[in-house]
Amino acid sequence: MNLPALSEQQVRSASLPVNYEAAKTAIAQCERIDECKDWADKAAAIASYARQAKDTSLRDAATRIRLRALRRVGELLERIPAQPGKGPGGGTNPESRTQLAARAGISRHSATDLLSIAKIPDAKYEEAISTSPPPQMRELTGKAGRDRKRYGETFMEIMGHPPYSFGLSALVRWTDKHPPVPSAGKLSADEANRIRPLLRKLEAWIDEFDRRMTKRGDK
């Protein structure tokens, strides 16, 4: 879901409850789409600030709150009939799901994504967003996998397309699960000799990529 750009004032005014569990409870009890979306927007602002401040703990907490709020929006959208007509409890609903979403500033495309993550079982969703860093929406909706199928398993495997951070985040999560010790100790001498030049080549590529990326950022 593409959120609108947030002003510096919004970032500074955004705040999260001291108690993370309190935030989870508040979002679970949220019954209005605009209120849940406001949670998501504020959490996105804080996550952005945390990334700049290199505060990974705050970044992860804010991102998880955002993902919970977005999923709650999807759950609320599920209650609304796709077409105008009778709503829950036998009442009438003069607007379609898409119209109500648009009134809350949610595009048709984003609404589809939110409905998709709302269908993910609770336990599976909790497990998915508990990683560090938490996944992006493309990963939760399965679009990242479709991108890999469409663009191939070469550059996509390492970097993602787009954004680059998706593939790198996946690679970092893999390394978290496979620390050098004892992973390296399980290799035979032949395997180590085959892998070592690949590591050196990858190291050189990352260094050069970082150097050029830094130059672009300085412009």
Buried (B, 14 or more C-beta within 10 A) or exposed (E): BEBEEBEEEBBEEBEBEEEEEEBBEBBEEBEEBEBBBBBBBBBBBBBBBBBEEEBEEBBBBBBBBBBBBBBBBBBBBEEBBEEBEEBEEEEEBEBBBBBBBBEBEBEEEBBBBBBBBBEBEEEEBEEBBEBBBBBBBBBBBEBBEEBBEEEEEEEBEBBBBEEBEBBBBBBEBEEEEEEEEEEEEEEEEEEEEEEEEEEEEEEEEEEEEEEEEEEEEEE
